[in-house]
């Protein structure tokens, strides 16, 4: 018996680990965390080099990448919700809550620091 077959026997098709393991569930989390890492890296580099947060009047490439990461995950989240909400509503809502938390965590420094 293969490893994949053993995994499918051990886990119900609607278990949380099955739902969170789907690419459309994990990809938005990765995108939000990448966007957060971009913002934090920029903040720390500004603080190390300039001793204060540098506010560019012109948005730089980091701001554009952040905007793309945050915007492009919305259709993926919508696809995930449509695909999984009927199959496993409880687990899907938990994953959606994780995705929303990651999204808000990435937006928080931008909002709070007026970047």
N, C-alpha and C positions, 0 to 999 in steps of 0.2 A: 504494500500500500504506500502511496506517495505521501510526502509531507503535506501537500495541499489538501489531500483527502483527509488526513488526520486532523488538520486544522478545521476543516468544515464540519467534521463529526463532533469535535469538542465545543464548537461555538454555534449558538443559535444564529440563524441568518439575520436576526434583528438585534443582536447584542451590541452593546456600545462599542466594543473593540472592533467589531465588523464594520459598523457605520463610520467610526472615526478613521478607519483604515482606508476608506475610499479616497481616491485622488481629489474628487470634488469637495471633500470635507477637509482634507489636510492642506490643500493648495492655498485657500484663502488665509488660513492661519500662518502659513509660511510667508505669504505676501505681506500680511500685516506686521509680522515680526521683523521682516526684512526692512520694511518702511520705518519701523521704530528704530532699528539698528542704524539706519542711515541718518536719521535725525539726531540720535544720541551721539553718534560718531562725529557729526558736524559740530554739535554743541561742545563736546569735549575738546575737539581740536581748536575751536575758537577760544575756549577758556585757557588752554595750554599756551597758545601762541599769542593771543591778544589780551588775555586776562579779563575779557568781557565777551558777551555774545555780539557778533557782528551781524548787523541787519543790512542786507543788500537791498537797495531800491529796485534792482533788477533781479528777478528770480533766477537762480542758478540751475545748473543741471541736477543737483540733488533735489531741489524743489519739484522739478518736472518729473523726475523718477518717482518721487514720493506720490505725486498726484496720479501718475499712471498706475502705480501699484495699488493705491487705495480705490481707484475707480474701476480698474479692470477686474477686481475680485467680485464686484457686485453681480455680474451675470453668472459667475460660477456659483455664488451662494444661492442665487435664485434657482439655478438648475439643480443644485443639491437639494434644496427645500422641496421642489416639485417632485423630484425622483424619490426621496426617502420619507417624506412626511406621512404618506399613506401606509408605507410598509412598517415603519417603526417610529411612531410619533414621539414617544418619550425620549428615545435616544437621539432622534433628530433635533428635538428642541434643546437638548443638552449640548449638542455639537453647535447648533446655531448660537447658543448663549456663549460658548467659547469663542466662536468667530466674532461675535459682537464685542466681547470683552477685549479681544486682540485688536479689533478695529478702533475701539475707543482708546485703548492704551497708546496706539500709534497717533491718534489725533490729539491726545491730551497735551503733549509738550508744544505742539504747533499752536494750539488754542491758548494755552496758559501763558506762553512766552511771546505771543503775538509774532510768530515767525512767518 
